[in-house]
Amino acid sequence: PKRYLQALTRGRAMAAEIHVGDVGTTFEATIADEEVPVDLSSAGLLELKFQQPDGVVVTKTALLTTDGTDGKQYYSTEAGFLSLPGLWRWQPYLELPDWQGHGDPLSFWVEDNL
């Protein structure tokens, strides 16, 4: 079956601007099949891939938001991660027993500081 990314992001920082050096910004992806959340509880691998403005791709291990039955995985940024201002892209990747693949890529902007 074809799986696809349905939802974007959540978290207080996502509603406001994201700045270079921000810590704790949460990126959450909901994986769904025809708008029905996919059970991720049996996933062997959950990742969020981030493409920085310079083109470098950094892969981060994602965690389940709950028990996995809601299809949600997330990553919260740590110190040093959001180090470049500009347009970033991110994309979920997962491996389930019967399917593996990527969700749709999404974009966000990181503002520079004074």
C-alpha positions as CSV (number, residue, x, y, z in Angstrom):
1,P,0.0,0.0,0.0
2,K,1.1,3.6,-0.7
3,R,1.7,5.6,2.4
4,Y,2.0,9.4,2.4
5,L,2.6,12.3,4.7
6,Q,-0.6,13.9,5.8
7,A,0.2,16.4,8.4
8,L,2.8,19.1,8.8
9,T,4.2,20.2,12.1
10,R,3.2,21.1,15.6
11,G,4.7,22.9,18.5
12,R,4.6,26.4,19.8
13,A,7.8,27.3,17.9
14,M,6.3,26.3,14.6
15,A,3.5,28.9,14.9
16,A,6.1,31.6,15.4
17,E,9.4,32.3,13.7
18,I,12.3,29.8,14.0
19,H,15.7,31.3,14.6
20,V,19.3,30.1,14.3
21,G,20.2,28.4,17.5
22,D,16.7,27.6,18.7
23,V,16.5,24.5,20.9
24,G,13.4,22.4,21.5
25,T,11.6,23.3,18.2
26,T,9.4,20.2,17.5
27,F,8.8,18.8,14.1
28,E,6.0,16.2,14.0
29,A,4.9,14.2,11.0
30,T,1.7,12.1,10.8
31,I,1.9,9.2,8.4
32,A,-1.4,8.2,6.9
33,D,-2.8,5.9,4.2
34,E,-5.8,7.5,2.5
35,E,-6.2,9.9,5.4
36,V,-6.2,7.0,8.0
37,P,-3.2,7.2,10.4
38,V,-0.8,4.3,9.9
39,D,0.1,2.3,13.1
40,L,3.8,3.0,13.6
41,S,4.2,0.9,16.7
42,S,5.9,-1.9,14.8
43,A,8.2,0.4,12.8
44,G,11.8,-0.7,12.7
45,L,13.1,2.7,11.8
46,L,11.7,6.2,12.2
47,E,13.7,9.2,10.9
48,L,13.3,12.8,9.9
49,K,15.7,14.0,7.2
50,F,16.6,17.7,7.1
51,Q,18.1,19.5,4.2
52,Q,20.0,22.6,5.3
53,P,20.2,25.8,3.1
54,D,23.6,24.7,1.9
55,G,22.2,21.4,0.6
56,V,23.7,19.2,3.3
57,V,21.2,16.5,4.5
58,V,21.2,15.6,8.2
59,T,19.2,12.6,9.4
60,K,17.7,12.5,12.9
61,T,16.1,9.6,14.7
62,A,12.4,10.3,15.2
63,L,10.4,9.2,18.3
64,L,6.8,8.1,18.6
65,T,4.6,10.9,19.8
66,T,2.4,8.4,21.7
67,D,2.2,4.6,21.3
68,G,2.4,4.8,17.5
69,T,-1.2,4.0,16.7
70,D,-1.9,7.7,15.8
71,G,0.8,7.6,13.0
72,K,2.8,10.4,14.6
73,Q,6.6,10.7,14.9
74,Y,8.6,13.7,16.0
75,Y,12.0,15.2,16.5
76,S,12.9,18.1,18.8
77,T,15.9,20.2,17.9
78,E,19.0,20.3,20.2
79,A,21.8,22.8,20.6
80,G,23.7,23.4,17.4
81,F,21.2,21.9,15.0
82,L,19.5,25.0,13.6
83,S,22.9,26.6,12.7
84,L,22.1,28.1,9.3
85,P,19.6,30.8,8.3
86,G,17.5,30.3,5.2
87,L,15.2,27.8,3.6
88,W,15.3,24.3,5.1
89,R,13.4,21.2,3.9
90,W,12.4,18.1,5.9
91,Q,11.0,14.7,5.1
92,P,10.0,11.7,7.2
93,Y,11.3,8.2,6.5
94,L,10.1,5.0,8.1
95,E,10.4,1.3,7.8
96,L,7.4,-0.9,8.7
97,P,7.2,-4.7,8.3
98,D,5.2,-4.4,5.1
99,W,6.4,-1.0,3.7
100,Q,9.3,1.4,3.8
101,G,9.6,4.8,2.3
102,H,9.5,8.6,2.5
103,G,6.7,11.1,3.2
104,D,6.4,14.3,1.2
105,P,9.1,16.9,1.8
106,L,8.1,20.1,3.5
107,S,9.8,23.5,3.9
108,F,10.4,26.0,6.7
109,W,12.4,29.2,7.1
110,V,15.1,29.8,9.7
111,E,15.7,33.5,10.5
112,D,19.1,34.9,11.4
113,N,19.7,36.6,14.7
114,L,21.1,40.2,15.2
